[in-house]
């Protein structure tokens, strides 16, 4: 059995906390700017926007804590590291988004029942536009960093800020329309629509966090690249099966059984495993690979698949004497996995 972690992953997580500090700075500044705009105009729509920025601040602090924990190296009690801490951050952020949506709804309903005329609309909108521009710039930086480092925490923060940007755009348009038409109840109606958008974003983050905590397999694009590598090495003497993958924050883990002729030396088998592992790590960043070599001729090689090797699936029956080895199929192992919860 061979195991190796991609050298490129070492040290990379240390850079991510600076993005959390950037998010905290953006949240503080936009919250102050939007709060001032809401006070200036008496708009519940702008107030809802300011409340969401306060949630951004809490989420950014939680992200900083999660990234700090995720950066810790593996130890005796956490052999695979601490990267799953990022999923807790995304879940907490999703929950805070739902709290913000509740506050917005309560405020909007009260203003819907008791309309208030807007004031100082132009200066208030100008201030809000500046805050939206700050959020947009920071969101783009976080999104690029999240994709580059495969960090769900940064991606979640970026999506949250982009939701805030579109929310600001909607509120600015709504307040402008109210100022032009004089229909005051349009302001709280837009605030309710903003709340609905925020709820959608929060539920999405919580769902993604739950999937990560339940050891979801690699994303389709990454899984396809894994299969392409295995297909390149598949032939009359080399087969693969029992391909298992899972994600853990920015890191990914996989194991695969490598079937080779029994006459091969240990060195030959080891060289093949090293070559396959190297290509897999190049195909999927931050991938930890475990390979297990088995002889093609031994029926037991086909009877140890699944999470419970004692429950041998029909496709893993021992081969009859003289029966050819079945061809490797990239979809076979995944079709036979236990169905998702």
N, C-alpha and C positions, 0 to 999 in steps of 0.2 A: 504494500500500500504506500502511495506517495501523497504528499501534501505540500502545498506551497502557496504563499500569498504574494500577490503582485508587488514588486518593490515600489512601484509608482504610488501606492496607497500610503506608504509610510510617511508620516509627518504632514500630509495634506490637510487633515482635519484641524490642525493648529491655526490655520489661516481664517477659519470661518467666523470666529467670535467678533472680528472687526466689522463684519457685515451686520451683526446684531446691534452693535453700538451705533452704527449708521442709522439703523431702523429706529432705535430709541431717540436719537437726536431729531430725526424727521417727525416722529410722533409728537414729541414735546413742542416743536415749533408749529406744526400744523394745528395741533389742538389749541394753542394760544391764538393763532391767527383766526381759525374758524370760530372760536368762542367770541372773539372780538367782533367778527362779522355778524354773528347771531345777535349779540347784544345791540349792535348798531342798527340792525334792520328789524328786530323783534320777530324774525322769521323762525317758525318751528322747523322748517325744512333745513335751514342752516344750523339750527340747534341740534337736530338729529345728526347732521354731518359732523358736528363737533363732538358729540357723544361717541360716534364711531371712532373718532381719532383717539379718544381716551382708551378705547378698547385696543387700538393699535399699540398704545404705549404698554399696556399690560402684556399683550401678546409678544411685544419685542423683548420685554424683560424675561418672560418665560422662555423665549427662544434663546436668549443669552445663557440662561441657566442650563437649558437642554444641550446646547452646543458645547458648553464647558464640560458637562458630564460625558457627552458622547466622545469627547476628545481624550478621555482617560484611556490608557492602554489596557490590554487584557491582563487579568490577574487570576489568582487561584480560584476565585469564586465566580469570575466572569470570563471563561476561557475564550469566548468569541467577541470580547470587547463590550463596549457600552453604547454602541450606536443606536440601539433601539430607543434610547432616551428621546430621540427626535420625534418618535411617534407620540409620546406623551405630550410634547410641546404642541404638536399640531392638534391633538385632541382638546387640550386646554384652550387653545386659540379658538377652535370651533365652538366650544362652549361659551367662551366670552363673547363671541359674535352673536350668539343667540340671546345672551343677556342684554347686549346693546339693542338688539331688535325689539326686545320686550319694552325697554325704556322708551324707545322711539314711538312704539305703538301707543303707550300710555299717554305720552305727551301729545301726540297727534290727535288722539281721540278727544282729549280735553280741549284742544284748540279747534277741533271740528265742531264741537258743541258750543264753544265760546270764541268765535272768530275775533281776531285782533288785526287792525290795519297795519300794513308794513310801513316802514319809514327808512329814510336814508338808504334807499335800495342800491343806487349806483356805487357809492363807496363800499358798501357791504359786499356786493358782488365782486368788485375788483379785488378786495382782500381775499375772498374765497377762491378766486381764480389763481392767485399766487400760491395759496396752500395746495390747491390741486396740482399745480406744476411741480411743487416740491415732491409730492407723493408719486407723481408719474416718474420723475427722474430716479428716485430711490427704488421704486418698484422694478424698473428696467435693470438697474444694477443688481438687485437681489435675484431677479429671475435668471439673469445670465450666470451669476455665481452659483445658484442652486442647480442649474443644469450642468454646469462645468464640474461641480463637486458632487453631484447626485445627492443633494441634501433636501429631504422633504421639508425640513424646518424653514429653510430659506425660500423654497418654492411656495410653501404655504403663506409665508409672510408677504411674498411678492404678489400672490393672487389676492390676498386680503387688501393690499394697498391698491391694486388695480381695481378691485371692487369699490374701494373708497373713491378712486378717481372718477369712475363712471357715475357713482352716487353724487359726487360733487357736480359733475356736468348736468345730471338730471335736476338737481336742486337749483342750480344757477338758472337753468332754462325755466323752471317752474316759477321761481321768484320773479324773473323778468316778465313772464306772462301775466302773473298776478298784478304786477305793477302797471302793465299796459291795459289789462281788462278790468281790474278792480274786483275780480271774483276772489275774495279772501279765502274761501274754503278750499280753493285749489291747492293752496300751500300745504295743509295737513294731509290732503289726499295724496299728493306727491310723496310726503313723508311716509305714508303707509306703504306706498309702492317701494320706496327705498328699504323699508323694514323687510318686505317680502324678499327682495333681492339679497339682503344680508342673511336672512334665514337660509336661503338656498346655498349660499357660500359656506355658512357654518356647518350645515348638515353634510356637505360634500367633504369638508376637512375631517369631520368626525368619522365618516365612513372610511376614508382612506387610511386614517390612523388605525382603525379597528382591523382592517385588512392586513396592515403591516405587522401588527402585534400577533396576528394569527398565522405568521410565516407564509404569506402569499408567495407564489413562485415568481420567477423573473418576468418582467414585462415582455409582451410578445416580440418586440424588436430585439431585445437582448437574447431571448430564447431562440429566435431564428438564427442569430449569429452563432450561438452555441452549436446548433444542429448543423450549420454549414461547416464548421470546423470538424465535427465528428464525421460528417459525410465525406470530407476530403480524405480521411484516413481509413474509411471503411473499404474492405476488399475481401478477397477469398480467405485471407489469413487473419484479418483483424475485424472484429465486430464490437459493438457497444450496446449496452442496455442499462436499465435501472438508472436513468438520468433523473436526479432529484435536485431541485433548485429552491432557493428561498432568498428573500430580501431582508436586510436588517439595516434600516437607515440608508446611509450612502454605500454601505458594503453589501456584497452579494456572496452567496455561498452555493456551491454545487458539489455533487459527488456523482461518479459514473463508474460502472464496471467495464473494464477493458478485457476482451476475450481474445487470446492469442494462442497459437499452436503450443501444445504441451512440450514440444521438443525445443522451444526457444530457451535460451539461457536467461538467467536473471538479468544480466546486463542488457540483452536485447529488449526485454520487456520494460526495463527501467528507462532505457533510451527513448522508447516509443512514448511512454507515459510522460516523460519530461517534455518531449516535443509537443504532445497534445496539450499539456497544461500551459506551456508557454504561449501557444496560439490562442487558447481560451482566454488567458489573462489579457492578451493584446486585443481580443475582440470585445471583452466586457470589462470596463474599468473597475477597479476595487473588487475584483473577484477572487475568492478563496476557493481553491480547487482541491478535491480529494479524489484520487483514482485508486481503483482496486483491480488488480490483475487476476484473471482466471483462465484456466485452460479450456480451449474450445471443445475438446473431446470429452470432458468430464460432465456428465448429466447434472451434477450438483451445481454447476455454473449457471444453469438455467432454472434452478429451484430455490434460489435465495433472493428473489425479487420481492418488492413490496416492503412496507414498514414492518410487517409481521411475517418473517420468512417461513414460519410454520404453516401459515395459511397460503399454500402454493396456488397461484391462479392457474387456470387450465392452460394458458399459453406458455407456462413455465414448466410443463411436464418434461420428464427426462426423455432424451432422444433415444430412439431404438437403434440397435447396432447397425451401422452402415447408413443410417439416415443422415442426409446432408444438413448442415447447420442452416437454420432459417435466416434469410437476409435481414439485415438491420433496417428498421423503419423508424424514422424520426418521430412518427406519430404514435407508435405502438405503446411505448412506455407511458405516454401521457394519457392515452385513451383508457389505460387500465388502472390509472390511479384512483384512489378513493374519491367519490364525488365531493365537491365543495360543500361546506356547511351552509 
